[in-house]
């Protein structure tokens, strides 16, 4: 006697992104901590020394957060107007920030009042940074100039007036105390050498430059502006290496993952994209709620900090080993593995006589009902809330099985308003799914056949039938359009292919969208 | 046998075993069933066929145990003879000439009632056992009811209670009626049992009359308690529809015959103990005949949704591979999934199957499944399922042949005008390798009919109605198209070995051969080739041509204009399926006309018109004339050996004496004299037996003579029949009685003395 063969659930290929090492790595972050700031978060900078606090510049304040604190550990509020670009010195002791009122302020991280004020710019200063010898400050301003300042004397050393528009971003070399790079709204990125009077290399980005970034080796430079992210080879005199256009709005911020293997770009289109720096392909993508203005990545990728226009600061911390252990500890409340294998892993001794016990086969509830030919009940089970929403393929498989048994009509018939509307809801929700269409079209036709005599009695069902009709009409229109497009493409392919005398074989055409037809005569 | 003395068509098995209800012997150890022209004796415990009682020249129509000697069995056949067999040894004891009527001694359909009644009267005369009488009475009932109730409820089967005055009838609407007090005319009452949803096809009471068994299309055996009809036991999912139910005389075993050529043996506690499965012949053979390259088994579709692997050497079904993997619903008018195409790759490690279900004109459900051979379980495991591989039915499918190539390639052609190439893709991270579509192509919107790979796998030929296209599988370029005289090409195959430059095709009226080097037609002959088969091990090809009601066979090499072998009228009717099966041992025949059979054998399926046996597998076999006397010699030698063994077995007394532990035996001095005496007896006995053997041979001769006599007296069958029944018992018992007497004497002479003391 053969055992009952359970209903076969079709396994459909999983749609969506493929699981790669990168997705695993970048998904391994906890749920974000969100902190409301006083205004749009324009800059995030991590302290180079442990414990890697980070300075968040938002509106007229700079907050310094600890690595795990929800509250700022320190605040600098002595700004007369909007602050810009709070940056740490390489020893983590000093912090510099520009301001809308054109004054550059230097703070001691442990203190409260500005140690130095650098006055000289005539417009808002959006760029501030320390040079690698720690004694000088680079600033860039909306007055088209960038300047170098001496910290001890608080005096201006040099002024460069080569840019012809606002300077909004820049970076100093970590290896050479004299080199620094600025990006401007005049579409250029310029490399300056403090030992000479003018820029050494000029690179044309093509759009207003919003952010620049140097690789740790400082051989490559990344600039972001407009929708483009461009990589330049400095050692070849500023030759463009690659141009990436993966965002559909202006890219505002760039960051490098700590090992230099991945590049992150944040954009006003609310995405953060992760690129592989060997082939510059997007390997991962983060979604955020609002347009992103600033992005910071903690050393060792321990956390991703993102500042948005809606003045929300989002901090994602990396899951560490201890956390996962904690979770495992919580799960261990369930019966242990030992309970389940109890007695099953017993190895019989030599003289033992084995009495085989029939293996009890587990059948799903709908299978048990199908085995007893309770077709309506089986369909009800398959239409249960969990299955219907989470695993529609099971519902569809049961409907298909009923159809194969020739009892689908019996199972569909005899339903009250609630049952019918539930069924119709499921059909409306899944009818246009190409995987389920053939089965559900049959079921929908049967429903119309069965219940056409009671149409007009229930407003709920009538509304759903109209929705179904609408849906089918729209779908047919879509399919027609798609077929037209396909035909056009075929013509184009055929004309573009080199015509050989034997190439009478048409180009491979596969119709991925089976046309659906349904009589909605309701 | 006819034109060629050395090559003949041999029926090689696959006959029906569910034609008539089987018989279980008294000791429940054997099961006898009619199978084609023979009676097969199966063991009920091991499912093995122990003997095949051959001798009838027509279809065996009935098997019945001899009531007076339960070690013997009667069989009736369409050839007009009744034969008596000893089934434990498989020996023919007696041939009786009777009417052909015996052949139809069990028809139970309503329109044959009258005829059946006459017949059963004859039967009850032959063996007055209660079953036959009951059957006669049952027929009378049927006639009664036919008169009374008219045609609104047709009877399908009837059974009589062995003790009570009760008759059970099965009806077409699934009801069972129990009629009581039937002997009192016009006073009978009846009760109705209803469980079956469609026709009850068989009913049977257990010997004690405590249970009633019924079965029908649902393939559920229902056991009703007599007088407690609300209590029932079920045994579901037995396989095909139940056609017969029989119970062993002691009631310990039930056995059901199924429409899928299967006999299930069920213990009385309603548990399946054994399954005897024959070659399943469904409504039609949709898949081609194939050889499994590993097991050398014949593969074709069998039960619905299954692929069967049938060993031709042992005439036994090896196993059924469940392709569809769905619960089969026994209901008429339901469209089920059917296996329509299957293909093996050259090494037998991959199997591709296509199943389809055609419900309405618009809907076609197609699944292409690829199965990998699992070395551990020695069976095929599902690797990939491709649902809807094509938009329309798949017309042909073939694997790339070469065994050494790294990538396996499958090509399928479909009525949607495309052909697709499927390739084993590299393994993904988590799962093993699976099959993906590699290439899709079409040719002028024509429908591809069949496809074939060349022997080395470098060329693929696809037939698009009248045009043969040749493709290169490595680059998927169309290399050339071959033209030909009008008519769609229906069959296509490449030549092999030295003839690999030839491509052969058949149309409705022509056999065509192209030379692939010149891309031109090499030769063509006008014949209606129904089937073209290539031998995988040689250059030979076999063509089956249909001509005026019968099929001719031609075996030829593509390079030679003259056929190697031709055989007119191999069988009547059309041959649609044939296959070359490689031999296990190569034959060394030097005769030119039979050399083509040295490496492989040719099997083909016929569609017989007569009777309702739809198909029968037959074998072309090489048989040497000189073999026959040698075989006889060998046979005699074997017989003598057997006799030796028999005489050995008569020495069992000594053996038991020597094998019994010494401490349980009487003292040696006590035993000695008797032991010596027994030795003396056995020696004389052996001599006696030799004499017996001679006598037996003589009596056999006599029997043969009497057979001849009977054949000569065929003009008066009744007389001969009477003579047969008379001479039946003495002819049998003479030899046996003597043997029995001897055994008795031998066994007990000294043991009895032992007991007396």
Interface residues (C-beta under 8 A of the other chain):
Chain A: X1 X2 X3 X4 X5 X7 X8 X10 X19 X370 X401 X403 X404 X405 X406 X438 X442 X502 X503 X504 X505 X506 X508 X509 X510 X511 X514
Chain B: X235 X236 X237 X238 X239 X272 X322 X325 X326 X327 X329 X331 X333 X334 X336 X337 X357 X359 X363 X387 X388 X391 X429 X439 X440 X441 X442 X443 X444 X477 X478 X479 X480 X481
